[in-house]
Amino acid sequence: MTILVLSIIALILSLTGNILVNLKHKTGFVIWSISNIFWILVNFIGTINIPQILMFTAYIGLNIHGFVMWSKKEKV
């Protein structure tokens, strides 16, 4: 897969995840995390961009945190 194809997939997943979170669907966090994995791959395959790799890794952590927090609110 080329970097362009990976970037397009990451873009579509990022926007889909963001829209689902805005619509209050927890699955948006999962999709958004998958998109972050694609962005990390893009930044490893192309010119290695450590700051962006760290940023997308942090975003995965934030998505997990958001998913857990929203799951706790559903139980209340």
C-alpha positions as CSV (number, residue, x, y, z in Angstrom):
1,M,0.0,0.0,0.0
2,T,1.3,3.4,-0.8
3,I,1.4,6.3,1.7
4,L,-1.3,8.0,-0.3
5,V,-3.7,5.1,0.0
6,L,-3.0,4.8,3.8
7,S,-3.5,8.5,4.2
8,I,-6.8,8.4,2.4
9,I,-8.0,5.5,4.6
10,A,-6.8,7.3,7.7
11,L,-8.6,10.5,6.6
12,I,-11.9,8.7,6.1
13,L,-11.6,6.9,9.4
14,S,-10.7,10.1,11.2
15,L,-13.6,12.0,9.9
16,T,-16.0,9.1,10.5
17,G,-14.8,8.6,14.1
18,N,-15.1,12.3,14.8
19,I,-18.6,12.5,13.4
20,L,-19.7,9.5,15.4
21,V,-18.3,11.0,18.6
22,N,-20.1,14.2,17.8
23,L,-23.3,12.2,17.4
24,K,-22.6,10.6,20.8
25,H,-21.8,7.1,19.5
26,K,-19.1,5.3,21.5
27,T,-18.0,3.4,18.4
28,G,-16.5,6.7,17.1
29,F,-13.7,6.3,19.6
30,V,-12.9,2.9,18.3
31,I,-12.9,4.1,14.7
32,W,-10.9,7.2,15.6
33,S,-8.3,5.0,17.3
34,I,-8.0,2.8,14.2
35,S,-7.4,5.9,12.1
36,N,-4.7,7.0,14.5
37,I,-2.9,3.6,13.9
38,F,-3.1,4.3,10.2
39,W,-1.6,7.8,10.8
40,I,1.2,6.2,12.8
41,L,1.9,3.8,9.9
42,V,1.9,6.7,7.5
43,N,4.5,8.5,9.6
44,F,6.7,5.4,9.9
45,I,6.6,4.5,6.2
46,G,7.2,8.0,4.8
47,T,9.6,10.4,6.3
48,I,9.7,9.3,10.0
49,N,7.9,12.1,11.9
50,I,8.4,11.3,15.7
51,P,6.3,14.3,17.0
52,Q,3.3,13.1,14.9
53,I,3.8,9.5,15.9
54,L,3.8,10.6,19.6
55,M,0.7,12.8,19.0
56,F,-1.3,10.0,17.4
57,T,-0.2,7.6,20.1
58,A,-1.5,10.0,22.7
59,Y,-4.7,10.4,20.8
60,I,-5.2,6.6,21.0
61,G,-4.9,6.9,24.8
62,L,-7.4,9.8,24.9
63,N,-9.8,7.8,22.8
64,I,-9.5,4.8,25.2
65,H,-10.1,7.2,28.1
66,G,-13.2,8.7,26.4
67,F,-14.6,5.3,25.6
68,V,-14.2,4.2,29.2
69,M,-15.7,7.4,30.6
70,W,-18.7,7.2,28.3
71,S,-19.1,3.5,29.2
72,K,-19.2,4.5,32.9
73,K,-21.8,7.1,32.3
74,E,-24.1,4.6,30.5
75,K,-24.1,2.4,33.6
76,V,-25.3,5.1,35.9
